């Protein structure tokens, strides 16, 4: 139980294009989803927290117009990297926290490797 | 604010030997503590968690951790290392927004 998927697992795009990453909770409803960024050999950095049906809360230093987050349902959140540049290349990981019985733990997706050329 | 300290970015352990990864936390509220494992190019898998119940927590793959409030610690142990334990291990403190430690890269020596 408590499985989170991400799609795509890997994406390569040209500089200036936009990329959308999906995060789904497969067997539970996620009231809150989180988006992290991880650079090579480093820890996870929280980018934003999204609650279903409301605007995401971004961490200090994260550009909300560049990293658009939508949490339209209890099982789906999306991260869109707009006008991507090479410095946006990274490993993006989402996590989901559920409702009753699953509220104290974040369950992580497998991650999306973004490479911007 | 909450934070976690993990010392020793790289940890080498012989196959069959004890695995010990140290985690010290700082929290202004009763903490929820987690250990996650990450294999290359994958997401994080929950190993175990402490959420104010028993202080000795058993997790998957033979790992366990003990919450010690007086020492603000939540060290992870496994009695006998296996080659499949080679991975990155992260300690995190919650309960809301998780704060992660820098991680320990565990190398198992045959």
Boltz contact constraints between the chains, C-beta under 6 A:
constraints:
  - contact:
      token1: [A, 43]
      token2: [B, 100]
      max_distance: 6.0
  - contact:
      token1: [A, 43]
      token2: [B, 102]
      max_distance: 6.0
  - contact:
      token1: [A, 43]
      token2: [B, 103]
      max_distance: 6.0
  - contact:
      token1: [A, 44]
      token2: [B, 100]
      max_distance: 6.0
  - contact:
      token1: [A, 46]
      token2: [B, 97]
      max_distance: 6.0
  - contact:
      token1: [A, 93]
      token2: [B, 43]
      max_distance: 6.0
  - contact:
      token1: [A, 104]
      token2: [B, 32]
      max_distance: 6.0
  - contact:
      token1: [A, 104]
      token2: [B, 51]
      max_distance: 6.0
  - contact:
      token1: [A, 105]
      token2: [B, 49]
      max_distance: 6.0
  - contact:
      token1: [A, 108]
      token2: [B, 43]
      max_distance: 6.0
  - contact:
      token1: [A, 108]
      token2: [B, 44]
      max_distance: 6.0
  - contact:
      token1: [A, 109]
      token2: [B, 43]
      max_distance: 6.0
  - contact:
      token1: [A, 110]
      token2: [B, 42]
      max_distance: 6.0
  - contact:
      token1: [A, 110]
      token2: [B, 43]
      max_distance: 6.0
  - contact:
      token1: [A, 111]
      token2: [B, 43]
      max_distance: 6.0
